[in-house]
């Protein structure tokens, strides 16, 4: 799964023994995943979608730079992060900053972003109504119930004019922060947002890009969509991640540059049906500042 599927991983809150066995030597596509590479010409990166076409293109780009990129596929976000933390992986690509901040705070992690990829939408869909203004008072709206996407969904619905949040809300908002609302929220597992829409238990649903594609929801069913240039979406920028003591490795600049080559970006764009916004202006330093801010807020919230 690529970064556009990161939301599937947000329910992972602990590393299981079975998962760590996979990381130690049984990960798909890897004969031995016991340690990262100490070779300056070799990068071992963890991802959730290592078989997608853009990885093949990216490998070719880096090969021309004298770097051998090895991609190891894991299907659990905590494992992907723990693998970098423990040194089994050099880096990973699957998550946005808010997920990274939650991992670090919950697990005492020292992971940092070294480059940005893109922001992916979290849109409001309806099969019955064609405009957000058409939603009747009290309409049931399904929202993903994991903390990260739930907060983002609340911000989305606030921008759509359907509710208001205390102090304008944030990436840590919860239903308890809702001050006024013209709708009824229905928190469900992210995988069930499309189901709630299709079985009629919700008149609208906030659905992430991956689930919308899997559920056959076309852009014609979107009744409200975020502006992906909105600065408030900074916590949702997807990033390349490594351990803090490796952040100055010169390989990362080459990795990020290769990712943002026209050929790789074209493949990622096609994979996501053009529903993304690449983030090329965010330096590692700026991403680090955003991460620190998020982690400070999380710790303060307890």
N, C-alpha and C positions, 0 to 999 in steps of 0.2 A: 504494500500500500504506500503510495506517495504521500507527500505532505498534504495533498488535498484530501486525504482520507484520515487525517490526524484525529478527527473527532471520534472515530471508533475506539480510540485508545484511552479516552479520558476517564473511563471507569476503572482503569487498572490502578490500584492503590497500594499493591504490595508485590514483592518479587517472590514467586513460589519456587519450591525446591525443584519441581519439574522444569520450570522455565529456566532456571539457572543451569540445569543439566543441558538444556538445549543450547544455551549460550556457551557452555563449556566445550561442546563438541558435536552437537546434534542439530545445529541450526540448519534450516533448509539452504541448500546451495553451498554448504561449507563442509569440507572434509575435516577440518580442524579449526575451531574458533577459540582456542585456549588463550591466545594472546594477540595483542595488536602488533603492528609492524614497527620495528625500530629502524627500518631502512628508510632513509630520506627520500628514496625514489619509489616508495610503496605506501599506499594509504589503504587502511582497512576501515570501511565505513559501514555502519549499520543503517538499515532502512526497512520499511515495511512493504516495499514494492520493487524489490531488486530486479524483477524481470521485465519491467516496463522499458519501452524502446529508448526513452531519453537517457537511461543509464548507459546503454550501449554507445550512444553518441558521445556522452560525456567521457566515457572511458577512452574513446578514440581521440578526443580533444586533449586529454591529459597525457595520453601516450606520446603525442607529438611534442609534449613538454618534458618528456623523459620520466613521467610518473605512471606507475602501474596502479590503477584503482581496482580494489577488490571490494565487492558489495556483498554483504551478508544480510539475509532477510530474516527478520524476526517479527512476530505479530503482536507484541506486547510493548507498550510504551515504556513501562518501568524497566523492563529488561533491556531495552535499547539504551536507556539512560544509565542504568547500572553497569552495563557493559563498557561504556565510556569511562565511567567513574572508576571501575576496577581495573581498567587497562586492557580489557579484552578487545576493545574497539578503539581506533584512533579518534573517530568522530561519528556523528549520526546526522540524519536528515529525515525528519518526520513531524516535527512539532512546532508550535508557535511559542512566543515568549511567556505567555501566561502559564502554559503547561509546564514549561521549563522551570519557572519560578516556583510552582507548586511542588515539583519534584525536589528541588534544592532545599526548600523549607521543610518539607516533610521527612526528607531522608538525609539531611545534612550534606547535601551534594555541593560540589565546587565546579559545576559545569557552567560554561559561558558560551555565548554566541560569537561566531567568527565571521558570519556573513549572512545576508538576508536573501530570501528567494522571492516569495510572493505572499499576498493576502488573498484568501478565498472567501466567497460570499456566504452569508447565512441569510437566506431570503424568506419572506412570508408568502406562502402559496395558498391558493384556494381553487377548488374545482367548481364552486357554485357562484362565487362573486368575482367580478372583474376589476374592481378597484377597492382599495382599502376603505374608502369612504362609504362603500356599499354594505360593509359588515354591520349587521344589526346590533343594537345595544344588547349586551349580555352574551354575544356570540362566543362559543367555546373555541379557544385557540390552543392547539397542542404546542408544547415547547419541550426541547430536550431537557432532561432532569439532571444531567451531570453539571456540577457547579460552574465550570468554565463556559459551556455553551448556554446554560440557563441565564447567566449574567449577560452574555452577549445578546441573547434573545430578548431580554427585558430592555436593553438599550435600543435594540432594533424596533421593538414595539413602541417605545417612547418616541423615537424619531418619526414613527408612522402616525403619531398623534393618538394612540390608543390607550396610553397610560402615562403616568408621571412617576418619577422616582425621587426619593429623598436626596437632596443636594445634587440633583442631576444624574445620579447613578455613577457607576464605575464598573471596571472589569471584575469586581468582587460583589456586585449587587445580588440580592436575593429577593424572593417574593415579599419578604418582610419589609423591604424598602419601598414597596409600591404605595404611593400616597392616594392616587385616584386612578380609576380604570373603568373603561366602558366595555370591557370584555371579561370573560371568565377564563382564567389560565388553567391548562390541563397538562401538568408536567408528566412526561412519559420517557421511557428509554429512547435514546436518539434513534435506534433502529425501528422504533414504533411510530415515529412522527408521520411517516407516509401512510402507515396503516390506519392511524386515527383519522386522517383526512379521507381515505378511501372508504372506510367502513361507516362514515357519517357521524362518528362520535365527536368530531371536531369540524367546525365550519371553515377553519383555516389552520395552518400549521407553519411554524418556523422550522425549516429543514436545511441541513447542511448540504453542501454541493455534492458530496459523494452519495448520500442517501437519496437525494433528488434524482440523480442519474440512475441509480439502481432501481428506484421506484417508478421510473418512467415519467417523472414530472418535467415537462418542458418549460422553457422560459415564458411561454404564453400563459402559464398559470400563476406567474409571479404577480402579486398585487402590491408588494413593497420590497424594494431592494436597497441595501446599504450603498452609500457612496464610498467606494473602496479607497478614495483619496482622503477620507475623513481622518484627521489626526487621532481621533478617539479610538481608532482601530489599531493603533500601534501595538497593543498587547497581543494582537492576533497575527503579527508578521511571522511567517515561518522562517526558520533559521537553520544553518549548519551549526553544530554544537561540538565542542571538545572540552577537555578538562582545563581548568584555569592555568595549570603549570605548562600547558602546551599551546596556549593561545597565540604566542608570537611565532609559531612555526611558519616559515615562508610558504609552505605548501598550501595553506588555506587561501591565500590570495589567488593562487593559480586555480584552485578548485572553484572558487566563487566566480572568477572571471570566465572560466570554461562553462559554468552553468548558465551564465548570462550571455553566452554566444548566441547568435541568431538561430543556429540549428537546434540547440538544446531548448531554447525558449519556444521555438515553433512546435517541438514535440510535446512539451509540457502544456502548451496552449491547446493543442489538438486533444490531448488526453482529458483536459478539463473543459472541453467544449467552449473555450474562450472565456470561461467564468473565473477570472483571476486578475490580479493587478501586480505585475512584477515590481519589486522594491529594490532599485539599484542605488538610491541615494543614501541608504542607511549603512553607515560604516560600522565596523565592529565596536568601536568606542561608543557610538550613539546607541547601538543595540544594548551594550553593556549598561549604559545609564538607565535605559528603560527597564532592564531586568532588575537592577538594583532597586529602583523605585517600586516595582511590583513586589519584590521580596520584602521590602520594608513595610509595605501596606499589609501584606499577608501576616507578617509577624505581629504587627500592631493589632490586627483583627483577632489574632489568637486562633 
